[in-house]
Amino acid sequence: MRFRTLKQLTEVCASEGLTIAEVMLADQSQESGKPPEYVFEKMRAYYQIMKEAVAKGLTEDTTSRSGLTGKDAQRVASYMTTTEASLGEEACKAMAYALAVSEVNASMGRIIATPTAGSCGIIPGVFISSQQRFGWDDDHMVKGLLSAGAIGYVIANNSFVSGAEGGCQAEVGSAIGMAAGALVELRGGTPEQAMHAVGLALKNTLGLICDPVGGLVEIPCIVRNGFGAVNAMAAADMALAGVRSVIPSDEVVQVMYEVGTAMPEKHRETAKGGLAQTPTGQQIMKELNLGKKQR
């Protein structure tokens, strides 16, 4: 890759007159040894899986094996048809789609980790709802995935994308940043604006802990995906409006690393702290363990 930081990525775009997606496609092709057409079609296949996951989450039974979660996406979608959502229709739709994909994951369905399974709903939620809203074709959306991938590449190589390493800020936070930056480019924004969106998004999730109840990627993971999709859209709109991340995005990524490194182990996917250790969280854990013994 010709870039290791978001600043370097922006500089490559500027010097070569390319979009983030075009830089990522060229670099990924060179690094993998595969033609650009192959890389593009591979990403298209991933996007198709995302669309299938949204559809499944909105129409099929997504009750998880634990029985703790399922069908919340359908509840939100139904709510939208009978009530004027406080968020507005488009943001509410993105939230429902993000919930749908996350519930498919929790019920052992097929998803694309973006960048992880725990944050798999945010990019599909933002992308698919935006595609429907603006009438974009799949080629345009694949370019968005390439943009998101470039941003995720930088975050992963300078901080974390794993909750076990850096808390939920590393999973959901990274996905929000990836979705926000990519959405800016999808809507015609500049690479510089996209990078501001990343910084704005990541700042809003710094310190978010990973505290899965029962050690499962369900509570609070699924609803955080729903909130994350809305946050990504907000960050993209701010950046497109000219709002800047005063702290450069690369420095925000570094802070995410520092915060994650300092985060207690109990708040890094161990189910030993946070919501997992509330009285209700502990009771759920006992019931899950009892169910395992009975099987």
matplotlib code that plots the C-alpha trace (Angstrom):
import matplotlib.pyplot as plt

x = [0.0, 1.2, -0.3, -0.2, -2.0, -5.2, -3.0, -0.9, -4.0, -5.3, -2.0, -1.9, -5.5, -4.5, -1.2, -2.7, -6.2, -7.8, -10.7, -10.1, -11.8, -9.5, -6.4, -7.6, -8.5, -5.1, -3.1, -5.2, -4.7, -1.0, -0.7, -2.9, -1.5, -5.0, -6.4, -8.4, -11.5, -11.1, -10.9, -13.9, -16.0, -15.0, -16.2, -19.4, -20.0, -19.5, -22.0, -24.5, -24.2, -24.8, -28.0, -29.1, -28.5, -30.6, -33.5, -33.2, -33.2, -36.3, -38.3, -37.2, -37.0, -33.7, -34.2, -30.7, -29.9, -29.7, -33.2, -31.9, -32.4, -34.2, -36.7, -35.9, -35.1, -38.6, -40.1, -38.3, -39.4, -43.0, -42.8, -41.8, -44.9, -47.3, -45.5, -43.4, -40.0, -38.2, -35.1, -36.9, -37.5, -34.1, -32.0, -34.6, -34.3, -30.5, -30.9, -33.4, -31.1, -28.1, -30.1, -31.2, -27.7, -26.5, -29.5, -28.7, -25.2, -26.5, -28.8, -25.9, -26.6, -24.2, -22.7, -19.6, -17.4, -17.0, -14.5, -15.7, -18.8, -19.7, -19.9, -21.2, -24.5, -23.2, -21.8, -24.6, -27.2, -25.7, -24.9, -28.1, -30.4, -28.5, -28.5, -32.2, -32.6, -30.3, -30.7, -27.1, -26.1, -24.1, -20.9, -21.1, -21.7, -18.7, -16.6, -17.9, -16.8, -13.3, -13.3, -14.4, -11.7, -9.0, -10.1, -10.3, -6.8, -5.4, -7.2, -6.3, -2.6, -2.4, -4.9, -7.4, -10.5, -10.9, -13.0, -10.7, -7.8, -9.4, -13.0, -16.1, -14.6, -12.3, -15.2, -18.3, -16.2, -14.1, -17.1, -18.8, -15.6, -15.4, -19.0, -18.9, -15.8, -17.1, -20.5, -18.9, -17.1, -20.3, -22.1, -19.4, -17.3, -13.5, -11.0, -10.2, -13.9, -14.0, -11.1, -12.8, -15.8, -13.6, -12.2, -15.6, -17.0, -14.2, -14.2, -17.8, -17.0, -13.7, -13.7, -16.7, -16.2, -16.8, -19.1, -21.1, -23.7, -23.1, -20.1, -22.3, -22.3, -25.9, -26.4, -25.5, -23.8, -26.8, -28.4, -25.0, -24.9, -28.2, -27.0, -23.7, -25.4, -27.1, -23.9, -22.1, -24.7, -24.4, -20.6, -20.8, -23.3, -21.2, -18.1, -20.1, -21.4, -17.8, -17.4, -13.8, -12.2, -9.9, -7.9, -6.5, -8.1, -4.7, -4.3, -7.8, -6.8, -3.8, -5.9, -8.2, -5.1, -4.0, -7.4, -7.8, -4.4, -5.3, -8.7, -9.1, -9.3, -12.8, -14.0, -12.4, -14.8, -14.3, -17.9, -16.3, -17.4, -19.9, -23.4, -22.3, -21.8, -25.0, -27.4, -29.5, -26.4, -25.1, -28.6, -28.6, -25.1, -26.3, -29.3, -27.2, -24.7, -27.6, -29.0, -25.6, -25.4, -28.9, -28.0]
y = [0.0, 3.5, 4.8, 4.0, 7.0, 8.9, 12.0, 9.9, 8.5, 12.0, 13.1, 10.2, 11.1, 14.8, 14.1, 11.6, 13.1, 9.9, 9.1, 7.0, 4.1, 4.4, 4.4, 1.4, -0.6, 0.0, -0.7, -3.8, -5.1, -4.7, -6.2, -9.2, -9.8, -9.9, -7.7, -4.7, -6.3, -9.3, -7.2, -5.2, -8.2, -9.8, -6.6, -6.8, -10.3, -9.1, -6.3, -8.8, -10.8, -7.5, -6.9, -10.5, -10.1, -7.0, -8.7, -11.7, -9.7, -7.8, -10.8, -14.0, -15.2, -13.9, -15.2, -16.0, -19.4, -17.9, -16.5, -13.1, -11.2, -11.2, -9.3, -5.9, -4.7, -5.8, -3.9, -0.7, -1.3, -1.8, 1.3, 3.4, 2.4, 3.5, 6.4, 9.4, 8.5, 11.1, 10.4, 10.8, 8.0, 7.8, 7.6, 5.2, 3.0, 2.9, 2.0, -0.8, -2.2, -2.2, -4.0, -6.5, -7.5, -7.7, -10.0, -12.2, -12.6, -13.4, -16.0, -17.7, -16.3, -15.2, -11.7, -9.7, -8.6, -4.9, -4.8, -7.4, -9.5, -7.4, -4.3, -6.0, -4.0, -0.4, -0.2, -2.3, -0.2, 3.1, 1.9, 0.0, 2.6, 5.3, 3.4, 3.1, 6.8, 8.2, 5.7, 4.6, 1.5, -1.4, -0.2, 3.0, 1.1, -1.2, 1.9, 2.9, -0.4, 0.2, 3.6, 2.1, -0.6, 2.0, 3.8, 0.5, -0.5, 2.6, 2.2, -1.5, -0.8, 2.1, 1.2, -1.7, -3.1, -5.8, -5.4, -7.8, -5.5, -2.0, -2.3, -1.5, 1.8, -0.4, -2.4, -0.2, 2.9, 1.8, 0.8, 4.2, 5.9, 3.7, 4.2, 8.0, 8.5, 6.3, 8.0, 11.4, 10.1, 8.3, 11.7, 13.5, 14.9, 15.3, 12.9, 15.7, 15.9, 12.1, 12.2, 14.9, 12.6, 9.8, 12.0, 13.3, 9.8, 8.3, 11.1, 10.3, 6.7, 7.1, 5.0, 2.8, -0.4, -4.0, -5.6, -8.4, -9.9, -13.6, -13.3, -13.3, -10.8, -9.8, -7.4, -4.5, -5.2, -5.3, -2.0, -0.3, -1.2, 0.6, 3.7, 3.4, 3.7, 6.9, 8.3, 7.6, 9.5, 12.4, 12.6, 12.4, 15.3, 17.4, 16.9, 17.6, 20.8, 21.9, 20.9, 19.9, 17.6, 20.1, 17.2, 15.5, 12.1, 10.3, 11.8, 10.6, 7.1, 7.3, 8.4, 5.4, 3.2, 4.9, 4.6, 1.0, 0.1, 1.7, 0.1, -2.5, -6.1, -6.4, -3.9, -5.7, -8.5, -10.6, -10.2, -9.4, -5.7, -3.2, -4.3, -8.0, -7.7, -5.9, -8.0, -8.7, -9.5, -12.0, -13.6, -14.1, -15.6, -18.1, -19.1, -19.6, -21.8, -23.8, -24.3, -25.6, -28.1, -29.4, -30.0]
z = [0.0, -0.8, 2.4, 6.1, 7.5, 6.5, 5.7, 3.3, 1.7, 1.1, -0.3, -2.8, -3.9, -4.4, -6.2, -8.6, -9.0, -7.7, -5.4, -2.2, -3.9, -7.0, -4.8, -2.8, -5.9, -7.5, -4.4, -3.4, -7.0, -6.8, -3.3, -4.1, -7.5, -8.9, -11.7, -10.6, -12.3, -10.0, -6.9, -7.9, -8.6, -5.3, -3.5, -5.5, -4.2, -0.7, -1.2, -2.5, 0.7, 2.7, 0.8, 1.4, 5.1, 5.3, 3.4, 5.7, 8.8, 7.8, 6.7, 8.5, 12.1, 13.5, 17.0, 18.3, 19.7, 23.2, 22.7, 23.9, 20.7, 17.4, 15.2, 16.6, 13.0, 12.0, 15.0, 13.9, 10.3, 11.4, 13.6, 10.6, 8.7, 11.5, 13.2, 12.1, 13.4, 15.5, 13.4, 10.1, 7.7, 6.1, 9.3, 10.9, 7.8, 8.1, 11.8, 11.0, 8.3, 10.6, 13.3, 10.6, 9.6, 13.2, 14.1, 11.1, 12.6, 16.1, 14.6, 12.8, 9.3, 6.7, 7.0, 6.0, 8.8, 8.4, 10.0, 12.5, 13.0, 16.1, 13.9, 10.8, 10.5, 10.3, 6.8, 5.2, 7.1, 5.8, 2.3, 1.4, 2.8, 1.0, -2.3, -2.1, -1.2, -3.9, -6.6, -6.9, -8.8, -7.3, -9.0, -7.1, -3.8, -4.5, -4.8, -1.4, 0.0, -1.4, 0.3, 3.6, 3.2, 2.8, 5.9, 7.8, 6.6, 8.2, 11.5, 11.8, 11.2, 13.6, 16.3, 16.8, 15.1, 17.8, 20.9, 22.7, 22.1, 22.3, 23.4, 21.4, 20.2, 18.1, 16.5, 16.4, 16.4, 13.5, 11.5, 12.1, 10.9, 7.8, 6.9, 7.5, 5.4, 2.6, 2.6, 2.1, -1.0, -2.3, -2.1, -4.0, -1.2, -1.4, 0.2, 2.7, 3.7, 4.0, 6.4, 8.5, 8.7, 10.0, 12.7, 13.7, 13.9, 15.9, 18.4, 19.3, 20.3, 22.2, 25.4, 24.4, 26.2, 25.0, 27.6, 25.9, 28.2, 28.5, 26.3, 23.2, 20.4, 21.1, 24.0, 23.7, 20.4, 18.1, 19.2, 19.1, 15.4, 15.0, 16.8, 14.9, 11.5, 12.5, 13.9, 10.7, 8.7, 11.1, 10.8, 7.0, 6.9, 9.3, 7.0, 3.8, 5.5, 6.1, 9.7, 10.3, 12.8, 14.6, 15.9, 12.8, 12.1, 12.4, 15.9, 16.8, 15.6, 17.9, 20.8, 20.2, 20.5, 23.7, 25.2, 24.2, 25.6, 28.9, 29.1, 31.8, 30.7, 32.1, 29.5, 26.6, 25.5, 28.6, 29.9, 33.3, 33.5, 32.3, 31.3, 31.5, 35.3, 36.2, 38.3, 35.2, 33.1, 35.7, 35.9, 32.1, 32.3, 35.0, 32.8, 29.8, 31.7, 33.2, 29.7, 28.5, 31.4, 30.7, 27.0]

ax = plt.figure().add_subplot(projection="3d")
ax.plot(x, y, z, "-o")
ax.set_aspect("equal")
plt.show()
